[in-house]
Amino acid sequence: MPTPHTGLALAEKITSFLVDWGIEKKVFTITLDNASNNDCSVDMLRDQLRRKGALICDGYFLHLRCCAHIVNLIVQEGLKHADNAAI
């Protein structure tokens, strides 16, 4: 996706894909990393889909954070501390 990767731009792009694919009323969960622009885009997407009555459980489960990304962040931080301990 070309820049900017703002929450608004991401929400618009995701919405356009969902509509193009005909699944805008079939989305239960979207998995994303922890970037703040993703939080913003999911909030906007949730609002758009809620207005269309297209959310299951009112969008409570819409944003699922990527566990692999979280584990990677934890490991990277741990490796920094391990590297410093070896000095």
C-alpha positions in Angstrom: 0.0 0.0 0.0 1.5 3.4 -0.9 2.0 6.0 1.8 0.6 7.5 3.9 -0.1 4.6 6.3 -2.4 6.6 8.5 -5.3 5.1 10.3 -7.7 6.8 7.9 -5.9 5.6 4.8 -5.7 2.0 6.1 -9.4 2.0 7.1 -10.4 3.2 3.7 -8.2 0.6 1.9 -9.5 -2.3 4.1 -13.1 -1.2 3.6 -12.6 -1.0 -0.2 -11.2 -4.5 -0.2 -14.0 -5.9 1.9 -16.6 -4.3 -0.4 -14.8 -5.5 -3.6 -14.6 -9.0 -2.2 -18.3 -8.9 -1.1 -17.4 -9.8 2.5 -18.1 -6.6 4.4 -20.9 -8.2 6.3 -18.9 -11.4 7.0 -15.9 -10.1 9.0 -15.5 -11.4 12.5 -11.8 -10.7 13.3 -8.9 -8.8 11.7 -5.4 -9.6 13.0 -2.9 -6.8 13.1 0.2 -5.8 14.9 0.4 -3.2 17.7 1.0 -0.1 15.6 -1.1 2.9 16.7 -2.2 3.6 13.2 -3.7 0.0 13.2 -5.6 0.8 16.4 -7.0 3.9 14.7 -7.9 2.1 11.5 -9.7 -0.7 13.3 -11.7 1.9 15.3 -12.8 3.6 12.1 -13.5 0.3 10.4 -15.6 -0.8 13.4 -17.6 2.4 13.3 -18.2 2.0 9.5 -19.3 -1.6 9.8 -21.4 -0.9 12.9 -23.4 1.7 11.0 -24.1 -0.9 8.3 -25.1 -3.4 10.9 -22.4 -5.8 9.7 -20.7 -6.7 12.9 -21.0 -9.9 14.9 -21.0 -9.3 18.7 -21.0 -5.6 17.9 -17.4 -5.7 16.9 -16.1 -6.8 20.3 -13.7 -9.4 18.7 -12.9 -7.3 15.5 -9.3 -6.4 16.4 -7.1 -9.4 17.3 -3.5 -8.6 18.0 -0.8 -10.7 16.3 0.7 -13.0 18.9 3.8 -13.7 16.7 4.5 -9.9 16.6 4.1 -9.6 20.4 6.4 -12.6 21.0 9.0 -11.2 18.6 9.0 -7.9 20.6 9.4 -9.7 23.8 12.3 -11.8 22.5 14.0 -8.8 20.9 13.8 -6.9 24.3 15.2 -10.0 26.1 18.1 -10.3 23.7 19.0 -6.7 24.4 19.2 -7.4 28.1 21.1 -10.7 27.5 23.6 -8.9 25.3 24.2 -6.2 27.9 24.7 -8.9 30.6 27.5 -10.6 28.6 29.6 -7.4 28.7 
